[in-house]
Amino acid sequence: MIMDPEELKRYSRHIILPEIGEAGQERLKQAKVLVVGAGGLGCPVLQYLVAAGVGTVGIVDPDKVEESNLHRQILFSTEDIGKYKSEIAKQKLSRQNPYINLISHVSYLTSQNALEIISQYEMVVDGSDNFATRYLVNDACVILNKVLVFGSIFKFDGQVSVFNYKDGPTYRCLYPEPPAAGEMPNCAETGVIGVLPGICGTFMANEVIKIITGIGEILSGKLLVFDTLGMQFNLFSVTENPNNKKIKKLVDYFVFCHSINEITSAELKEKIETKEDFQLIDVREESEYRLKNIGGMLIPLKTLEKNLDKISRKKPVIVHCQSGARSRQAAGLLIENGFEKVYSLKNGLLDF
């Protein structure tokens, strides 16, 4: 794959670096990198990988741009509100660099599609904001033997590491178990300084470029932790646990990351008959709801995160679907967003 004169001119400041050179720039052009999440972390990662000339960049994000995103997700602007992040990112990044291939995946990354999507790329950058996705991405990368560049942010602090690199530690070696519900609130609850994801995302993009071009010391077996208020940077060692390399299949990560309380159909019927005060949420699709429903508020799973304001934080919430699988995911999502009294209907409407 030979670069044309315009590409050589565009990447000239890379190419004159003896550590990269024309051979390193060619490796960047041939590389295929998947970025999970086009949010605070994903935006700077995408912008710098595209600018650097990474040949194929995939973007996974099912969300739409919201006004509250704009103070930190600087790839987007006011006129983008309400549009799909991955599609807008693809359009804008294509204008930034017309010499690369951008692929938009407007979907949630799930246990059903993760292996298929990730297998198309050589490396994954995880810019997600929840533990279920982080464990899913890690496990898929272990199964497929893909390098994973990881970053996370919290208020004023950031973390960056590289997992599964040359048989090095994985995300599970750093975090064997997810935190208990409520221990790690998201930025919607705690806030985040706008520049933090830019700093963290730039470090993540730097690791990707180093790995592809084969230069520098990689953050494998190390965790970079930094505090932007005190401008303190610390590097910690990550010990490898060989058992974390034995993952053979993906699981239900919402269930894995949350202790989901279930309720049986008999218990639900009793609550309905005694007129107990609770909120019933149906997370199926509208077509399913029209065929049969038991009076719950219809909020399809794919729209749940956008409709949290419709759900009570004061009374118990019972979530149901057709068989129980989607309601467990929904319950996990609610718990992750600070809801405390959440129950999933065991076996869904199959037993009702």
Summary of the structure (lengths in Angstrom):
residues: 352
radius of gyration: 21.8
end to end distance: 60.0
largest distance: 76.5
contacts: 1174
relative contact order: 0.11
helix: 41%
strand: 19%
